[in-house]
């Protein structure tokens, strides 16, 4: 739980633009992992 709180504190310090970039990167990572899972690469 402490890890989640720390990440939340870090997110609050970011600007709106930086949050958008972080979100976009998270979506790309998730897509990549789903693709790897679907093609049995992981």
N, C-alpha and C positions, 0 to 999 in steps of 0.2 A: 504494500500500500504506500510505503514511503516513496517508492520509485514513481508512482503515479502522481503523487503530490509534487514531487520535484519537477517532473515534466510539465505539470500544469503551471507551476511558478515560472518556468522557463518560457512557456508559451505566452504567458501574460506580458512578458517583457518585450516580445517581438512586435514589430509594426504590422499593419494589415498586409502590406506587400510581402513581408517575410513569411507571414502565416500562410498566405496564398501559395508561395513557393514551396513551403514545407508540405502543404496539403497535396500539391501537384506531384511532388516527389514520392509521397506515400502512396498515391494512386498508381504511379508507375511501378513502384516496387511490388504492390499487391497484384497488379496485372501480370507482371513478370513471373511472380510465384505461382499464380493460378495457371498460367500458360505452361510452366515447367511441370506442375502437378498433372495437368491434363495430358501432356505428352510423355508422362512417366520419366521425366528427366531428374526428378528429385525423389 
